[in-house]
């Protein structure tokens, strides 16, 4: 090769990096001068040819070098030597990489059925291999293998771990926060290069590990309940078909709910863990996830993918209870606060809280949050509420008692049990009353009639008052 150097027009190219010993920057006059020892260098990319706006007649009779280069990945594909003759470009010589993906021959293409379980282990083209390794070294990822699928796993895990650690402090575990971490730009560029690598192998894009940019779009479509909680009017997150998410997407969807103290978030996280099991993942230390307060990540036991709590984040034994702020408070935060308080109550204490809501006439956001929290706690504990609720209704007209994990209205319990409740009521509200021979004459869902033999008088009381301890007894 007789040409020792190339010349580039100063300021006429994007931020490309070339060996300083081979490239010299010159002004426009020198660039258009015909020389034997230096060739003008033109760079063709997928977006534009550089330098632009150079009239062809100014290079008439010249031999120039044209380099094909990706503006996204920086890969150099082919170097052509062109002679400008009568305003036309005539190729005189060409240098290609032996591993260039446009070489002759049909690329390998997968033909995959819907039910096939693929684990692609295709080798990275050597043309890209060293550039990919360079990116991995910049990201402190110690991987020097050539498996495309393994690189995807390593990079995605690294990106996920980085964003999780940095965003965990402020409890903002949404995937879009990834764009704020220091290494996000390098990781995005590396994913673009990985996409080019798999295209060079002729692999079907939708059958290989999902690229980061495609995952970002997917996660934007997942409602983030942490974002929803800042609004005055709460909306439940839309149901997601978790089977459509990638493995790392499942982790993110799970972690988006670790700071939400509600039954809905616990159900979602439980479903995510079940989906991981269906995919053949080992749930490591599953008992540590029972409180649903700790973020998870994907690791590898030799030969087995596993899900476990991320070790770089301090373990929490319980969820945060949302604080009750002064002024306008989001109803979702109020609900989470009451749900957390009711979590520590026994079943009997929880039913007592429910009975205190019976007969109250006013309605507001705070009371709605209390009732919603009560319903969700009853549902979580598997208590049958069919006596006071339907598919879309929940009645607060009658007080109830707990009978073997089932709520029974006070007017429907046996007389012998009702007698015990009546005696407790009289001792509390009418301590001077001489009970004597107490007899229940009649009762229904609304009222109770009884007599005391000492006075031989018939008394009546709203039956709900037995548990609400109101002094509203009257003689008939």
Protein Blocks (a to p, Z undefined) as FASTA:
>chain_A
ZZfbdcddehiaccddddfklpccddfklmmpccfkbccdddddfkbccdehiafklmgo
iacddddddfklopafbdcddddeehiacdfbdcddfklckbgcddddddddfklccddf
bdcdfklmmmmmmmmmmnopacfbfbfklmmmmmmmmmmmmmmmmmmmnopacfklmmmp
mklmmmmmmmmmmmmmmmmnopafklcccdfklmmmmmmmpccfklmmmpmbdcdddddd
fklpcfklmmmmmmmmmmpccfklmmmmmmmmmmmmmnopacehkllmmnopaccddddd
ehiacddddfkbccdfbdcdddddehjddfklmmmmmmmmmmmpcfklmmmmmmmmgopa
bdcfklmmmmmmmmmmmmmnopafklmpcfkbccfkbccddeehiacdfklccfklmmmm
mmmmmmmmmmmbcfkjaddfbdcfkbccdddfklopacdddfklmmnopafbccZZ
